[in-house]
Amino acid sequence: IFFSFAAVTPSIQGPVSEGSRLLLICSLTHPRGHEHFQWKHLDSAPTNSKLAVTTSRNLEGHRSQTGPTLEISRVSQKDAGTWECSVYG
């Protein structure tokens, strides 16, 4: 069994202004080179609904790239909350 831990790092430290470009980078402690990444936005609504974004898809207001980086080209209020990176493979 092989374990690797993931950490998400934002490209902007501290408060992020609306309209800014933000990158979220998912880093692994022991990358193997063939991982698949999935992003989930746990928004701040009381229902705590989940929105899944895979690295091979485009989503309104977000452009995800091949690899562990999620790009939010223009941050808006709907992006507030917790972003989670899951790694498979």
N, C-alpha and C positions, 0 to 999 in steps of 0.2 A: 504494500500500500504506500502510495506517495502523496504527501500533503504539500500544498503551496498556499500561502495566504495572500489575499488581495487587499490593496489599499487604494482609495480614490483620492487623488490630489487635484485641486482646482488650479487653473492657470493664474487666477487672481486671488491674492491673499486678503482677507478681510471682507468688508461689505462690497457687494457687486451692484453697480448702477444699472438701471433699466436701459436697454439699448446697447449695452456692452457685449463684446464677443467673449465667450467663456469656453474654455476647453476643460473637460473632466478626463483625467488620465487614470486608468486602472493599472496599477503596477503589481506584479507578482514577485513573491520572495524567491521562487525557483521556477522561472519560465522554461518551458520545454520546446516552444516554437510552433506548436500546432493547436493552440488553444482557440476556443470560440467564446466570444464575449457577449453577454446580454445585459442591457441596462434597464433598470426599473426606476420609475419616478414614484416615490411614495409621497403624494402631494399632501398638503396641510389640511385638506378637507376632513371633517369629522368622520366620514366613512372610511378614510384611509385607503381609497381606491388605488389600484396599481395600474400603471401604464408601461407596457413592455416595449423596449426598443432594441432591435437586434442590429448588429454592426453591418448587416447587408441591406438595410432598409432606410428609406427617407421618411421623415415624419414632419408634419407641419411645424415650421419654426425651428426644427433641429436637423442638422445634417450629421449623420454618423458616418464614420470613415472605417475602412478596413483596419482592423487592429483594435487596440484597447482604448482608443480616444473617442469621446463623444463631443462634438462641437455644437454649441448653442450659439448661433450667429448673432441673434439679437435677444438678449435676456429680457423676459417680461415677468409680470407678477405671477403668471401661471406656472413659471419654472421654480417658484419657491418651494421649499420642502427638502426632503432627503432623496438623494440619488444613490442607488445601490448597483454595484457591478457584480455579476455572477460569471464565473469562468468554468467552462466545460472542456474536456478533452485531455 
